[in-house]
Amino acid sequence: ESGLLVPINEGLQVPTQVNYVAKCGAIYAPGEAVSGATSVITRYLGTSYLWDKVRVQGGAYGCSLGFSQVSGIATYSSYRDPNVAKTLEAYDRTGEFLRNQRLSPADLSKAIIGATGDLDAPQSVYGKGSAALRRHMLGVTREDRQLWRDQVLGTTAEDFVEFAERL
């Protein structure tokens, strides 16, 4: 009635030749400050826990955890995934993994370097223009981008635990 979108829990089943398993949810409230550490943590999870549980043990062809700093929504996804229930369980246990994981300084450094590489990935002319337009439309300044980069570089093991609590 108000014209606002109200979050609901909803499952969709569609006939496809390849099975996908996805789950998403808001872990930050609209307008809440989001740290650049989220880039490091989601990348780490995609190359460690999710890789092991969903791809290696579960048999999916691929998996990821995306996060939008604009909407505050975390999105898990897998494809060519034969284990819907086990994959959803793995998604639900991500926070538990982060809370119990003893993150070594070497693993933290690798995750920071990987996230920094994502920030600095080469772009085509189209990609540069698209990113510039998106930043302009969202009002993202150079200072905002530098703050994000500083937060990525300053990510700590405590940031992983805080993220786990949000999940």
N, CA, C and O of each residue as an XYZ file, in Angstrom:
668
protein
N       0.803     -1.195      0.000
C       0.000      0.000      0.000
C       0.851      1.265      0.000
O       0.520      2.240     -0.675
N       1.964      1.248      0.770
C       2.800      2.436      0.881
C       3.714      2.611     -0.326
O       4.323      3.669     -0.489
N       3.818      1.603     -1.163
C       4.718      1.677     -2.304
C       6.133      1.239     -1.972
O       6.992      1.218     -2.854
N       6.395      0.886     -0.707
C       7.710      0.421     -0.306
C       7.817     -1.081     -0.480
O       6.843     -1.808     -0.287
N       8.993     -1.539     -0.843
C       9.229     -2.977     -0.933
C       9.473     -3.505      0.472
O      10.298     -2.964      1.208
N       8.773     -4.540      0.839
C       8.915     -5.139      2.155
C       9.626     -6.474      1.993
O       9.201     -7.307      1.193
N      10.721     -6.690      2.755
C      11.430     -7.961      2.627
C      10.558     -9.132      3.071
O       9.845     -9.053      4.071
N      10.633    -10.205      2.314
C       9.914    -11.423      2.649
C      10.847    -12.605      2.428
O      11.817    -12.515      1.675
N      10.546    -13.696      3.082
C      11.276    -14.931      2.834
C      10.546    -15.657      1.721
O       9.350    -15.931      1.822
N      11.272    -15.967      0.660
C      10.629    -16.565     -0.491
C      11.590    -17.528     -1.166
O      12.783    -17.246     -1.278
N      11.082    -18.644     -1.609
C      11.872    -19.601     -2.363
C      11.325    -19.716     -3.765
O      10.110    -19.711     -3.964
N      12.197    -19.819     -4.728
C      11.782    -19.952     -6.118
C      12.366    -21.233     -6.688
O      13.530    -21.559     -6.455
N      11.552    -21.944     -7.428
C      12.020    -23.143     -8.110
C      11.739    -22.943     -9.594
O      10.608    -22.672     -9.996
N      12.788    -23.081    -10.398
C      12.627    -22.908    -11.838
C      13.263    -24.093    -12.560
O      14.296    -24.599    -12.121
N      12.661    -24.539    -13.659
C      13.246    -25.659    -14.398
C      14.433    -25.174    -15.242
O      14.275    -24.354    -16.147
N      15.600    -25.688    -14.932
C      16.792    -25.357    -15.708
C      17.570    -26.637    -15.964
O      17.351    -27.651    -15.300
N      18.466    -26.588    -16.913
C      19.301    -27.753    -17.196
C      20.438    -27.870    -16.187
O      21.019    -28.943    -16.017
N      20.751    -26.767    -15.523
C      21.823    -26.741    -14.534
C      21.226    -26.264    -13.216
O      20.453    -25.306    -13.188
N      21.583    -26.931    -12.133
C      21.026    -26.585    -10.835
C      21.825    -25.463    -10.181
O      23.053    -25.521    -10.113
N      21.126    -24.455     -9.708
C      21.716    -23.349     -8.957
C      21.115    -23.357     -7.565
O      19.954    -23.724     -7.388
N      21.906    -22.952     -6.572
C      21.394    -22.795     -5.216
C      21.830    -21.412     -4.748
O      23.022    -21.110     -4.721
N      20.872    -20.580     -4.383
C      21.191    -19.214     -3.955
C      20.419    -18.864     -2.699
O      19.339    -19.394     -2.442
N      20.988    -17.974     -1.936
C      20.337    -17.480     -0.724
C      20.890    -16.086     -0.464
O      22.092    -15.853     -0.592
N      20.007    -15.161     -0.098
C      20.492    -13.819      0.195
C      19.704    -13.225      1.348
O      18.620    -13.690      1.698
N      20.276    -12.196      1.919
C      19.605    -11.492      2.999
C      20.366    -10.244      3.371
O      21.577    -10.151      3.171
N      19.644     -9.291      3.911
C      20.261     -8.037      4.360
C      20.978     -8.276      5.684
O      20.376     -8.759      6.643
N      22.252     -7.943      5.735
C      23.000     -8.063      6.984
C      23.405     -6.692      7.518
O      23.923     -6.583      8.629
N      23.173     -5.660      6.734
C      23.331     -4.272      7.166
C      22.018     -3.561      6.874
O      21.375     -3.825      5.858
N      21.626     -2.672      7.753
C      20.398     -1.896      7.563
C      20.640     -0.807      6.520
O      21.774     -0.357      6.358
N      19.602     -0.379      5.813
C      19.759      0.716      4.847
C      20.372      1.944      5.521
O      19.920      2.374      6.582
N      21.397      2.496      4.894
C      22.068      3.676      5.414
C      23.151      3.398      6.440
O      23.891      4.308      6.814
N      23.257      2.164      6.900
C      24.284      1.810      7.879
C      25.655      1.776      7.197
O      25.780      1.311      6.065
N      26.668      2.267      7.889
C      28.025      2.278      7.334
C      28.537      0.849      7.166
O      28.430      0.021      8.071
N      29.089      0.586      6.000
C      29.652     -0.724      5.673
C      31.153     -0.561      5.520
O      31.617      0.359      4.847
N      31.907     -1.443      6.136
C      33.366     -1.380      6.087
C      33.926     -2.098      4.868
O      33.342     -3.066      4.382
N      35.051     -1.621      4.385
C      35.760     -2.283      3.295
C      36.226     -3.681      3.673
O      36.567     -4.481      2.802
N      36.242     -3.980      4.972
C      36.618     -5.322      5.424
C      35.684     -6.377      4.840
O      36.074     -7.537      4.703
N      34.454     -5.990      4.493
C      33.521     -6.956      3.917
C      34.066     -7.543      2.612
O      33.808     -8.705      2.301
N      34.814     -6.747      1.855
C      35.423     -7.251      0.613
C      36.427     -8.354      0.900
O      36.490     -9.359      0.192
N      37.202     -8.152      1.941
C      38.220     -9.131      2.317
C      37.558    -10.416      2.811
O      37.960    -11.515      2.432
N      36.553    -10.269      3.649
C      35.905    -11.425      4.273
C      35.141    -12.254      3.247
O      35.247    -13.481      3.244
N      34.381    -11.609      2.385
C      33.621    -12.376      1.390
C      34.560    -13.083      0.416
O      34.284    -14.204     -0.012
N      35.652    -12.439      0.070
C      36.627    -13.095     -0.819
C      37.251    -14.302     -0.124
O      37.398    -15.369     -0.721
N      37.615    -14.121      1.138
C      38.202    -15.217      1.915
C      37.243    -16.408      1.984
O      37.648    -17.550      1.768
N      35.977    -16.138      2.284
C      34.997    -17.218      2.389
C      34.829    -17.962      1.063
O      34.670    -19.183      1.043
N      34.866    -17.216     -0.043
C      34.714    -17.836     -1.357
C      35.874    -18.726     -1.745
O      35.714    -19.648     -2.545
N      37.045    -18.456     -1.184
C      38.225    -19.252     -1.535
C      38.624    -20.243     -0.438
O      39.608    -20.969     -0.580
N      37.863    -20.270      0.643
C      38.180    -21.212      1.727
C      36.938    -22.041      2.074
O      36.710    -23.093      1.478
N      36.165    -21.586      3.003
C      35.027    -22.344      3.524
C      34.040    -22.755      2.434
O      33.740    -23.941      2.291
N      33.537    -21.802      1.672
C      32.546    -22.142      0.647
C      33.143    -23.036     -0.430
O      32.489    -23.958     -0.916
N      34.377    -22.760     -0.795
C      35.060    -23.596     -1.784
C      35.114    -25.039     -1.295
O      34.788    -25.968     -2.034
N      35.531    -25.217     -0.034
C      35.667    -26.565      0.515
C      34.315    -27.258      0.686
O      34.138    -28.392      0.241
N      33.373    -26.587      1.323
C      32.089    -27.216      1.660
C      31.181    -27.417      0.452
O      30.592    -28.485      0.283
N      31.069    -26.393     -0.383
C      30.100    -26.445     -1.479
C      30.704    -27.053     -2.742
O      30.054    -27.851     -3.417
N      31.922    -26.689     -3.062
C      32.516    -27.171     -4.310
C      33.229    -28.510     -4.131
O      32.892    -29.488     -4.799
N      34.203    -28.556     -3.242
C      35.006    -29.775     -3.103
C      34.191    -30.914     -2.492
O      34.118    -31.996     -3.075
N      33.578    -30.691     -1.327
C      32.827    -31.752     -0.655
C      31.433    -31.934     -1.245
O      30.937    -33.058     -1.320
N      30.793    -30.834     -1.667
C      29.424    -30.914     -2.143
C      29.264    -31.204     -3.618
O      28.179    -31.581     -4.061
N      30.331    -31.036     -4.390
C      30.276    -31.374     -5.795
C      29.767    -30.294     -6.732
O      29.585    -30.556     -7.922
N      29.531    -29.088     -6.232
C      29.099    -27.996     -7.111
C      30.253    -27.586     -8.013
O      31.419    -27.735     -7.648
N      29.929    -27.076     -9.177
C      30.958    -26.626    -10.113
C      31.584    -25.323     -9.639
O      32.758    -25.069     -9.909
N      30.824    -24.502     -8.942
C      31.350    -23.241     -8.439
C      30.446    -22.657     -7.386
O      29.283    -23.040     -7.262
N      30.996    -21.716     -6.618
C      30.207    -21.062     -5.580
C      30.821    -19.701     -5.262
O      31.984    -19.438     -5.570
N      30.015    -18.844     -4.642
C      30.520    -17.523     -4.277
C      29.658    -16.910     -3.194
O      28.550    -17.370     -2.916
N      30.186    -15.871     -2.595
C      29.445    -15.031     -1.669
C      29.688    -13.599     -2.101
O      30.804    -13.091     -2.003
N      28.647    -12.959     -2.576
C      28.741    -11.564     -2.980
C      28.151    -10.672     -1.915
O      27.329    -11.111     -1.110
N      28.564     -9.428     -1.908
C      28.029     -8.481     -0.941
C      27.921     -7.117     -1.599
O      28.852     -6.665     -2.266
N      26.784     -6.464     -1.411
C      26.575     -5.119     -1.945
C      26.692     -4.101     -0.825
O      25.895     -4.103      0.112
N      27.676     -3.244     -0.925
C      27.827     -2.207      0.092
C      26.713     -1.168     -0.016
O      26.496     -0.401      0.923
N      26.013     -1.131     -1.128
C      24.915     -0.183     -1.313
C      23.655     -0.674     -0.615
O      23.020      0.080      0.122
N      23.285     -1.941     -0.843
C      22.048     -2.479     -0.273
C      22.250     -3.169      1.070
O      21.292     -3.336      1.825
N      23.488     -3.576      1.381
C      23.751     -4.319      2.611
C      23.357     -5.778      2.519
O      23.237     -6.458      3.538
N      23.152     -6.268      1.290
C      22.689     -7.639      1.086
C      23.851     -8.565      0.739
O      24.655     -8.282     -0.149
N      23.913     -9.684      1.469
C      24.879    -10.747      1.181
C      24.163    -11.789      0.324
O      23.029    -12.167      0.614
N      24.833    -12.251     -0.734
C      24.218    -13.205     -1.662
C      25.143    -14.401     -1.885
O      26.230    -14.272     -2.448
N      24.690    -15.546     -1.438
C      25.386    -16.799     -1.701
C      24.856    -17.372     -3.008
O      23.675    -17.223     -3.322
N      25.729    -18.028     -3.769
C      25.253    -18.726     -4.959
C      26.198    -19.867     -5.312
O      27.401    -19.816     -5.053
N      25.613    -20.890     -5.908
C      26.399    -21.995     -6.441
C      25.759    -22.421     -7.757
O      24.591    -22.125     -8.009
N      26.517    -23.107     -8.587
C      25.961    -23.595     -9.845
C      26.504    -24.984    -10.149
O      27.565    -25.402     -9.686
N      25.687    -25.682    -10.974
C      25.916    -27.106    -11.215
C      26.069    -27.815     -9.870
O      27.029    -28.546     -9.626
N      25.093    -27.568     -9.019
C      25.151    -28.017     -7.636
C      24.176    -29.175     -7.409
O      22.964    -28.983     -7.502
N      24.688    -30.374     -7.114
C      23.810    -31.527     -6.924
C      23.205    -31.641     -5.522
O      22.386    -32.529     -5.284
N      23.587    -30.766     -4.591
C      23.183    -30.919     -3.188
C      22.512    -29.676     -2.626
O      23.138    -28.915     -1.890
N      21.257    -29.464     -2.960
C      20.548    -28.259     -2.533
C      20.540    -28.129     -1.010
O      20.955    -27.097     -0.483
N      20.086    -29.138     -0.307
C      19.945    -29.063      1.146
C      21.294    -28.868      1.845
O      21.411    -28.044      2.752
N      22.315    -29.629      1.422
C      23.631    -29.495      2.047
C      24.255    -28.134      1.759
O      24.957    -27.580      2.605
N      24.005    -27.599      0.579
C      24.537    -26.284      0.249
C      23.878    -25.204      1.095
O      24.564    -24.319      1.608
N      22.565    -25.263      1.247
C      21.867    -24.290      2.092
C      22.348    -24.397      3.542
O      22.479    -23.385      4.231
N      22.606    -25.612      3.999
C      23.146    -25.800      5.353
C      24.536    -25.172      5.468
O      24.850    -24.539      6.476
N      25.366    -25.346      4.440
C      26.703    -24.736      4.457
C      26.591    -23.211      4.506
O      27.330    -22.558      5.242
N      25.673    -22.645      3.728
C      25.464    -21.202      3.776
C      25.112    -20.767      5.196
O      25.658    -19.791      5.710
N      24.192    -21.503      5.824
C      23.730    -21.153      7.167
C      24.825    -21.282      8.218
O      24.744    -20.637      9.263
N      25.830    -22.087      7.973
C      26.905    -22.313      8.945
C      28.131    -21.415      8.712
O      29.154    -21.577      9.377
N      28.027    -20.493      7.790
C      29.162    -19.618      7.492
C      29.580    -18.816      8.716
O      30.773    -18.709      9.003
N      28.624    -18.255      9.438
C      28.941    -17.485     10.637
C      29.667    -18.321     11.679
O      30.625    -17.869     12.305
N      29.192    -19.547     11.852
C      29.830    -20.468     12.795
C      31.284    -20.728     12.394
O      32.176    -20.750     13.242
N      31.512    -20.924     11.087
C      32.878    -21.129     10.602
C      33.757    -19.929     10.948
O      34.871    -20.097     11.445
N      33.262    -18.722     10.687
C      34.064    -17.520     10.954
C      34.359    -17.356     12.443
O      35.462    -16.954     12.815
N      33.398    -17.661     13.285
C      33.600    -17.529     14.731
C      34.628    -18.532     15.238
O      35.402    -18.214     16.141
N      34.651    -19.731     14.676
C      35.539    -20.791     15.161
C      36.880    -20.860     14.444
O      37.792    -21.545     14.907
N      37.012    -20.164     13.330
C      38.222    -20.212     12.520
C      39.354    -19.445     13.189
O      39.188    -18.290     13.578
N      40.484    -20.083     13.316
C      41.683    -19.408     13.797
C      42.396    -18.847     12.567
O      43.128    -19.567     11.888
N      42.182    -17.575     12.286
C      42.728    -16.946     11.095
C      44.196    -16.593     11.336
O      44.506    -15.771     12.199
N      45.084    -17.206     10.584
C      46.512    -16.925     10.748
C      46.844    -15.586     10.096
O      46.124    -15.134      9.206
N      47.921    -14.955     10.532
C      48.342    -13.710      9.886
C      48.593    -13.889      8.380
O      48.331    -12.979      7.593
N      49.094    -15.050      7.991
C      49.349    -15.315      6.569
C      48.040    -15.384      5.788
O      47.944    -14.839      4.688
N      47.030    -16.053      6.350
C      45.728    -16.139      5.681
C      45.072    -14.761      5.580
O      44.466    -14.426      4.562
N      45.198    -13.973      6.637
C      44.649    -12.617      6.611
C      45.337    -11.784      5.537
O      44.673    -11.064      4.791
N      46.650    -11.875      5.455
C      47.397    -11.129      4.429
C      46.992    -11.547      3.024
O      46.821    -10.698      2.149
N      46.836    -12.854      2.799
C      46.410    -13.346      1.481
C      45.033    -12.810      1.115
O      44.794    -12.408     -0.023
N      44.131    -12.808      2.091
C      42.775    -12.309      1.830
C      42.787    -10.812      1.512
O      42.063    -10.357      0.626
N      43.596    -10.060      2.225
C      43.704     -8.614      1.960
C      44.299     -8.375      0.579
O      43.808     -7.529     -0.169
N      45.340     -9.106      0.237
C      45.964     -8.956     -1.081
C      44.965     -9.308     -2.186
O      44.892     -8.613     -3.200
N      44.200    -10.380     -1.993
C      43.200    -10.772     -2.985
C      42.135     -9.706     -3.170
O      41.756     -9.391     -4.299
N      41.651     -9.152     -2.071
C      40.625     -8.110     -2.151
C      41.185     -6.842     -2.798
O      40.486     -6.162     -3.549
N      42.436     -6.534     -2.507
C      43.082     -5.374     -3.131
C      43.219     -5.597     -4.626
O      43.021     -4.677     -5.420
N      43.558     -6.824     -5.008
C      43.640     -7.154     -6.430
C      42.307     -6.974     -7.127
O      42.256     -6.546     -8.280
N      41.217     -7.302     -6.428
C      39.881     -7.097     -7.007
C      39.612     -5.608     -7.216
O      39.007     -5.216     -8.214
N      40.065     -4.776     -6.266
C      39.874     -3.327     -6.397
C      40.653     -2.772     -7.585
O      40.205     -1.846     -8.260
N      41.813     -3.348     -7.825
C      42.726     -2.831     -8.848
C      42.728     -3.648    -10.133
O      43.643     -3.511    -10.945
N      41.733     -4.489    -10.332
C      41.692     -5.322    -11.533
C      41.607     -4.452    -12.781
O      40.897     -3.446    -12.788
N      42.326     -4.833    -13.841
C      42.258     -4.064    -15.088
C      40.826     -4.040    -15.628
O      40.086     -5.015    -15.494
N      40.449     -2.927    -16.234
C      39.107     -2.778    -16.784
C      39.179     -2.353    -18.241
O      40.102     -1.661    -18.672
N      38.173     -2.792    -18.982
C      38.044     -2.327    -20.365
C      37.538     -0.887    -20.327
O      37.174     -0.374    -19.268
N      37.518     -0.250    -21.477
C      36.985      1.104    -21.564
C      35.527      1.113    -21.115
O      35.102      2.007    -20.383
N      34.765      0.117    -21.554
C      33.367      0.006    -21.144
C      33.270     -0.134    -19.624
O      32.449      0.526    -18.988
N      34.105     -0.990    -19.047
C      34.092     -1.216    -17.601
C      34.415      0.046    -16.822
O      33.793      0.325    -15.797
N      35.394      0.813    -17.308
C      35.752      2.069    -16.645
C      34.589      3.052    -16.689
O      34.276      3.704    -15.692
N      33.958      3.153    -17.840
C      32.830      4.072    -17.989
C      31.647      3.652    -17.135
O      31.004      4.489    -16.502
N      31.361      2.361    -17.117
C      30.254      1.838    -16.328
C      30.490      2.076    -14.837
O      29.576      2.484    -14.120
N      31.708      1.823    -14.371
C      32.036      2.033    -12.956
C      31.956      3.521    -12.595
O      31.463      3.876    -11.524
N      32.440      4.383    -13.484
C      32.385      5.823    -13.228
C      30.931      6.304    -13.156
O      30.587      7.119    -12.300
N      30.081      5.800    -14.054
C      28.667      6.181    -14.037
C      28.004      5.706    -12.743
O      27.261      6.457    -12.110
N      28.273      4.461    -12.353
C      27.684      3.914    -11.127
C      28.122      4.749     -9.913
O      27.298      5.079     -9.060
N      29.400      5.085     -9.837
C      29.890      5.904     -8.717
C      29.232      7.278     -8.727
O      28.854      7.797     -7.677
N      29.097      7.861     -9.905
C      28.462      9.180    -10.020
C      27.005      9.125     -9.559
O      26.557      9.991     -8.807
N      26.274      8.113    -10.007
C      24.859      7.986     -9.663
C      24.660      7.723     -8.161
O      23.662      8.150     -7.580
N      25.605      7.026     -7.546
C      25.506      6.727     -6.118
C      26.129      7.804     -5.242
O      26.001      7.763     -4.018
N      26.805      8.769     -5.865
C      27.444      9.839     -5.103
C      28.715      9.408     -4.396
O      29.074      9.973     -3.363
N      29.400      8.413     -4.943
C      30.637      7.914     -4.344
C      31.793      8.820     -4.774
O      32.051      8.987     -5.967
N      32.476      9.396     -3.803
C      33.571     10.326     -4.075
C      34.919      9.609     -4.050
O      35.009      8.443     -3.666
N      35.951     10.316     -4.460
C      37.313      9.766     -4.370
C      37.663      9.474     -2.908
O      38.334      8.489     -2.600
N      37.198     10.343     -2.026
C      37.459     10.155     -0.598
C      36.788      8.877     -0.085
O      37.363      8.143      0.718
N      35.564      8.624     -0.559
C      34.865      7.383     -0.188
C      35.652      6.171     -0.660
O      35.812      5.197      0.076
N      36.136      6.238     -1.873
C      36.894      5.114     -2.436
C      38.191      4.892     -1.673
O      38.596      3.751     -1.446
N      38.852      5.995     -1.271
C      40.092      5.869     -0.506
C      39.814      5.294      0.884
O      40.582      4.472      1.383
N      38.714      5.725      1.505
C      38.342      5.185      2.812
C      38.106      3.675      2.711
O      38.560      2.914      3.566
N      37.394      3.244      1.665
C      37.150      1.815      1.446
C      38.469      1.061      1.314
O      38.657      0.009      1.925
N      39.369      1.600      0.520
C      40.677      0.976      0.316
C      41.442      0.890      1.642
O      42.051     -0.137      1.942
N      41.409      1.963      2.430
C      42.084      1.961      3.728
C      41.484      0.903      4.653
O      42.206      0.243      5.400
N      40.167      0.746      4.599
C      39.508     -0.256      5.426
C      39.861     -1.670      4.964
O      40.026     -2.567      5.790
N      39.977     -1.870      3.670
C      40.416     -3.173      3.149
C      41.808     -3.487      3.691
O      42.046     -4.576      4.213
N      42.718     -2.535      3.566
C      44.097     -2.749      4.005
C      44.216     -2.896      5.520
O      45.160     -3.517      6.008
N      43.268     -2.332      6.267
C      43.304     -2.392      7.725
C      42.444     -3.491      8.326
O      42.214     -3.498      9.535
N      41.965     -4.418      7.508
C      41.105     -5.497      7.997
C      41.830     -6.334      9.054
O      43.012     -6.648      8.916
N      41.092     -6.687     10.112
C      41.646     -7.487     11.202
C      40.834     -8.769     11.383
O      39.754     -8.922     10.811
N      41.365     -9.677     12.179
C      40.647    -10.908     12.504
C      39.343    -10.595     13.240
O      38.374    -11.342     13.114
N      39.307     -9.522     13.991
C      38.095     -9.115     14.708
C      36.980     -8.740     13.728
O      35.803     -8.952     14.020
N      37.340     -8.191     12.579
C      36.343     -7.860     11.559
C      35.625     -9.119     11.075
O      34.435     -9.082     10.764
N      36.355    -10.229     11.013
C      35.760    -11.500     10.581
C      34.704    -11.961     11.593
O      33.643    -12.454     11.209
N      34.999    -11.796     12.877
C      34.056    -12.201     13.923
C      32.823    -11.301     13.888
O      31.700    -11.785     14.034
N      33.019    -10.003     13.698
C      31.890     -9.076     13.618
C      30.994     -9.441     12.436
O      29.769     -9.429     12.562
N      31.589     -9.765     11.295
C      30.834    -10.172     10.119
C      30.043    -11.451     10.398
O      28.900    -11.596      9.965
N      30.678    -12.380     11.134
C      30.006    -13.639     11.501
C      28.736    -13.361     12.291
O      27.716    -14.019     12.086
N      28.795    -12.401     13.182
C      27.618    -12.073     13.991
C      26.497    -11.516     13.121
O      25.322    -11.761     13.396
N      26.842    -10.780     12.086
C      25.830    -10.248     11.172
C      25.182    -11.363     10.356
O      23.979    -11.340     10.098
N      25.994    -12.336      9.956
C      25.448    -13.453      9.178
C      24.476    -14.254     10.034
O      23.906    -15.239      9.563
